Amino acid sequence: MTLDSFSFMRHEILLLAVIILLLIAEIFIPKNKKSNIVHLVVLLFGVHTVVGIFPMGEESLFGGMFRTNNLIHFFKNVLNIGVFILLLQSTDWIQEKIFSQNRGTEFFLLLFSSLLGMYFMISAGDFLMFYIGLELSTLPVAALTAYETSKRISSEAGIKFILSAGLASGTALFGITLLYASSGSIYFDDIMQLIASDNLTILAFILFFTGLAFKISLVPFHFWTADVYEGAPISVASYLSVISKGSAVFILMIMLFTVLKPLMHIWENLLYLIALATMFMGNLFALRQQNMKRFLAYSSIAQAGFILLGMVTGTQLGTATVVYFVMIYIFSNLAAFGVVQAISLKTGRENMNDYEGLYRTNPNLSLVMMLALFSLAGIPPVAGFFGKFFLFTAAASKGYYLLVFIAVVNVTISLYYYLLVVRAMFIRTNESAIPYFKNKIYMRLGLIIAAAGILVLGLYSPLYDYIYELSSSFCGCDL
């Protein structure tokens, strides 16, 4: 391995450099000017995101522990864009609420540390690198969840998250141990050749799957989701909903389509059942919610069920549809959470009833929220429609017609509760409606990028063909 090989770790090295520069800035910038760190963060991470877009080949480093290819590189760029939008939407909250407590820089350090762990997790070539990345991506989020220490509900959310995450992590580690016991190796390529469908391996897979199902909020490992989202700061709930979940979906897909491909006759039936339970549970419980963070939490659970429609196929088409849908989901959910954050920061209101008459006072925010909800519901011509359509196509291509039919039923259910919010904003009136307010430049920019992503991917999306081509050389799927 030469020095040039480290260029294939471009994302990891650049993000680590950003973290070190923030530590230096925290030390040397005077206390009365600490709020300027926000501008430095946006600039540094913006540069990191742009530099990461430049193409990168396929490489394996450190004896196979770390690997990258075009699809992994592309997905890291998707995560970067999502985090950049999230940073833009979080700046007002950080400057107005957090820097006054002298804890602003720590928020960014924890956030970037978690993202760094996700980089290593999805580039892992063995279970040691995978588990290190998993822990690095999870532990900082526990601190972020309880970041608003003045609020009891935030502390409760942090405790619930760390206890649930600890149990899930331990369960996954036990599964990894059993996989090592059955194959004699921790390297993915070796395990793929040695794995057999015996009872020990099946038990190892179930335990390992449980740990990742927790991060994706699949039923029945979803119980923490609504409580943690409600108690956590909105920026952190948004991060959990899109970035953390997206990276977990990607690494689970890698594992199922490569390392655990010999067990496909087992995991495809398991994913089938969990997809049904997750879609129904998320949608039915979302019908009852009034708090917008809990509402979006159950919505995200339902969306995870839809993602499994592409994952259950184990094909190139399934790979492309999952990546494409996750990208659309990131833009859609960030737009919805961004509007919720903007309103909560200015008024403190977070219930659905508070949105009544919002279009008359804040039409731009209403339109962004409507666009996001239409995309999550899968209404054409926005991007969410094509994302769900491709997922249904992938499932139907393998003969899962009943699963597709049930998914369409769940789309109808989700359409009802998404339209409840739209009705409140555009049709209902409220004497004490949210007054007009104007967001600052970073928040407006974040909402504009998210809304543009929803429209562009829906109205003009050759990106799907590009992702499909990337998937052709990925993981040896049945093409």
N, C-alpha and C positions, 0 to 999 in steps of 0.2 A: 504494500500500500504506500503510495507516494503522497507528497504534500498536496498535489492537485486533486487527490481523491476527496479531500475535505471540502472541496467545492460542492460535492453532492450533499453535504450537510449544511447547505446555504441557509435554509430556514432556521435550523437550530442555532447555528453560530451567530447569525444576525440578531435573533431574538435574545440570545444570551448577552450580546453586546448592548442591546437596548436596556436590558435589566441592569447591567453594570453602570451604564451612563446615568440611569435614574437614581441609583444608589449614590453616585458621585454628586448629582444635582441636589439630592436631599441633604447631603452634608454641607455643601458650600452655598446654596441659595439662602439668603436671609429669611427669617420666619415671616416677616411682613410681605414678602414677595413669593411665598410658596405657591400661591394660586397660579403663578405663571408656569408651573410645572405642567399644567394641563396642556398648554400650547406646545410645550416640548414633547409631551407624550404623543399628541396627535401628529406632530411633524415626524418624529422618529419612527412611529409605527406605520405612518403613511409611506415613508421611504422603504421600510422593511417590506411592506405589501407590494410596492411597485417592483422592487428588485427581485422579489420571489417569483414574479410572473415570468421572468426570462426562462426559456426552455432548459430542460435538464434531461440527461440520458438515464439509462438504467445502470445501477451499480450496487455492489454489495461490499460492506466494510466490516472490519473487526471480526473476520472469520465467519461472516454471515449473520452476526448479531443485528446489524443495521443494514437495511436495504431500501432502495428507492427505485421507482419506475415512473413512467409518465402519468399514470393514473393517480398514484400516491402524491406525486408532485402537484397535480391538478387539484386534488382534494385539499391539500394544505393551503393552496391559494384561495380556495373557497372559504376555508376557516378564517384565513387572514382578512378577507373582505368582510365576513360577518363580524369579526372582532372590531374591525375598523369602524363599521357602522355603529356598533355597540358603544365604542368609545365616544363617538360624536354625540350620541344620544345621552351619554352619562355625564358630560362635562358640566352642565348646569347644576346637576345634583351634587357633584363633587365640589364645585366651587362654592355653592351656597350652603351646603349642609355639612360637608365632611372636612374641608380645610379649616373651618372654624374650630374643629376639634383636633387639629394638627395631625390628621391621619390620612391625608389625601394620597401621598406617594405610596404608602403601604398598599392601598387598594390596587394600584396599577402593578405593583410588584407581585402581589398574589395572583392577579389575573394573568399576567404574562408567564408566571411560573406554571400555572395550570395549563396554559396553552402549550408551553414547552413540553410538558409531560405528554400531552396529546400527540405532538409531533413524534416523539420517541415511540409512543404506543402504536401508532399506525405504520411506522417504519420498522417495527420490530421484526427480526428474523428468527428469534427464539423466545422462549417463555420468560427468560430472565429479563431481557430488555422490555418485553411486554409488561411484566408486572411492575418494574421500576417506573415505566411511563404511566401505568394505571394509577399507582399511588401518588406520583407527582402531580397528576391531573386532578386527583380527588381531594387531597388534604388541604390545599389552598382554598378550594371552594367551600370547605367547611368553615373556615375563618371568614370568608366573604359572606356566607349566609348569615352569620351572626354579627355582621359589621356594624349595624345600627345598635350599639350597645345600650343606648338610652331606652330602647323599646324592648319590653319583655318578650313580645311575640317573635322578635328577631332572634333573641337568645334561645328561645324554645325551638325555633326552626334549625338553628345551628346544632343543638343537641340531638334533635331527631335525625338530622342528616348524618352526623358523624357516627351515631350508633348504627343506623341502617347501613351506611357505607362500610363501616368496619365489619359488620356481619357479612355483607355481600363480598367484600374483599377476601375475608378469611375463607368463605365458601369457594370462591374462584381459585384461591391458592391451593386448597385441598384437592380440587379437581385437577389442577396442573400437576400436583404431586402424584396423583394416580395415573395421569397420562405418562409421566416420566417412568413410573413403576411398570407400566404395561409395554412401553416402547424402548426404554433405556436411553432416551435422548430428550433434550429440551429444544432441539432445533426443528423448525417447522418442516424443512425439506426431508429430514430423516424420519420424523414422526409420520409424515404422509406416506412414506414407503413401508413403514413397519406396523402401522396401526391395524388392529383387527376388531371384528364385531363381537368381542367377548363381553361378559358381564362387567368386568372391571373397567373396561374402556367406556362402556355405556354409562356407568355410574360417574366416571370422570367427566364425560361430556355434560351430563346433567348438572353437576356441581359447577363446572366452568361456565356453562350457559347462564346459570342463575346469577352469577356475579355481574355479567354484562347486561342481563335483562333488567337488573336494578337500575343501571345508568340510563337505559332506554325507557324505563317506566312501563315495561310490559306487565300485563296482568299475569299472575297475582303478586308481582313485585313492585306495585305502583303505589302502595298505601302512603308512602312518605311524600309523594309529589305535591298534592294540593296544599298540605299544611306547610311544607317548606317554601313553596312558591309564594304563599300568602304572607309568611313571616319574613322572608328575605327581602332585601332591597330590590326594587323592580329591575335594576340593571343586572343583578345577580340571578334573579328568576329568569330573565331573558337569556342570560348566558347558559344556565342549566338547560333551558328549553331548546336552544338551537345549537350552540357550539359543543357542549358536553354530550348531548344526545347524538348529534351528527357524527362526532368522532367515534362514539361507541357503536353506532350502526355500521360505520365503515369497517372497523376492525372485526366486528362480528361477521360481517359478510366475507372478509378475507379468510377468517378461520373456517367458516362453513364451506366456502368454495375451494379451499386448498387443503388445510391440515385435516379437517374433519369430513372431507368429501367421501371417503369410504363408508361413513356412517349416514349417508344421505337418506337411506331407506328408513332411518330412525328420526333424524331431525326434521325431515320434510313433514312428517305427520305431526310432530310436536309443534312446529311453527304454524301449521294449519289450524290446530286447536287454539293456540295462543293468539293468533291473529283474530279469530272469531271473538274470543273472550275480550280482547283488548279493544276492539272496535266498539262492541256493544257496551262495555263498561264505561269507556271514556265518553261516548255519546250520551248515554242515558243519564249519567251523573252530571254532565255539562248542562242538561236541561234544567237542573234545579239550582244552578249557581246564580248568585247576584253579585258577589265580589268579582271584579274583572280578572284579578290574578288567579283566583281559583277557577274561574271560567276558562281562561287560557291554559291552565294546568290540565284540566280534563280534556280540553281540545287537543293538547299535545299528546296525551295518552292515546286518544283515538287516532291521531295521525301516525303514531308508532305502529298501530295495528295495520294501517294501510301500507306502510313501508314493508311489512312482512310479506305482502302479496308478491313483491318483486323478489324478495329474498328466498322464498320457498321454492323457486324454480331451479336455482343452481346453474343458470346459463349465462351466456354473454349478454343476452337481452335483459335478464334480471339484474345483472351488474350495472348496466347502463341506466336502467330505469330507476334503480335505487339511488345512485349518485345524482342523477338529474332531479329526482323528486326532493332529495335532501337539500340540494342547492335552492330550489324554489321555496321549500319550507323555511329555509333560513331567511330569505328576503321577506316572505309573508309574515312570519312570526315577529321579526324585528320591527316591521312596520306597525303591527298591532301593539306590541309592547312599547314602542316608541311613543305612540299616541297616549297610551295609559300613563307612561312616565311623565310626559309633558303636562297632562291634566293634573296628575297627583302632585307634582312639584308646585304648581301654581295655586291649586285650590285644596289639596288634601283629599279630594273625592276619588273613590275607587269602586263605587258600586254602579251597576248597570242603570239603575234608576236616575243616577246623577247625569247620565248622558242624554236625558230627554231634552229635546230642543237644542242640541249642540250645533246642528247645522245652521240655525239662525244666528248664532253668536260666533261660531268658529267653523265656517264652512270648509276651510282647507283641511283642518284636522279630521273633520267628518268624512271627507272624500278619501283621505289616506286610510282611515280605519275601514271604510266600506270596501276599498280596493283590497286591503289585506284580508278581510273576512270573506270576500268573494273568492279570493285565491285559495284560502284554506278550505272553503266549501267545495271548490272545484267548478265554479261557474265560468263558462266561456265568455269572452276570449282571453281572460287573464291566465297567468302561467299555471296556476293550480289545476285548472282543467286538464291541461296537457300532461302535467305530472301524474295525476290520477289515471288518465286515459292510458298512458304508457304502462303504468303498474298493472292495470286491468288486462292490457294486452299481453303482458309477460305471463301473468297467471293463466290466462285463457290458452296461451300457446302450449302449456303443459297439461291442458285438460281440466283445470280447476274451475269448471263453469259454475258449480254451486257456490264456491268461495267468492267468485266474482259477483254473482247475483246478490249474495248477502252483503258484500261490500257496497254495492249500489244502494241497497236498502239503508245501509248506515250513512251513505252520502246524503240520502233524503232526510234522515233524522238530523244530521249535522246542519243541513241547510236551514232547518227550522230554527235552531237555537242561534245560529249566526245571524239570521234575519231579525231575531228579537232585538239585537243591538242596533241593527240598521233601522228598524222601526222606531226605536227610542230616539235615535239621532235625527231622523228625517220627518217622522210623522207625529210623534208625541210632542206635547208642549209642557212647559214647566215654568211656573212663575219665578222660581229661584234657579233658573238655568245657569249653567256655568258661564260667567261673563267672558267677554272677549279679552284675549291676551295675545301677545306676540312673543314667539319663541326667539331665543338668541340664534346666532348664525350657525353654530355647530349642530344644534338640535334640528334646525330646518334642513341643513345639508344632509344629516343622517336620514331624515324622513324622505327627502327627495331621492336619495340613492336607493333606499329600500323600495319606494314606489316605482322608480324607474326600472329596477330589476324585475319587479312583478310584470310590468307592461312589456318590457323588451323580450323577456323569455316567453311571454305568451303570444305576442304578435309576430315576433321574428326570432325563431329559435333554431338556427343551424347548429347551435351548441350541442344539442342532443346527438346529432350525427358525429360530432367530434368526440363526445364521450363514448359513443358506441365503438368508434375506431380504437380509442385508447383501451377499451375493455377487451379487444380481440387478442391482445398479447398478455392479458392479465389472468393469472391464477389457473390457467389450463382448463377453463370451463368447457362444457360440452357445447360446441358452436353449431 
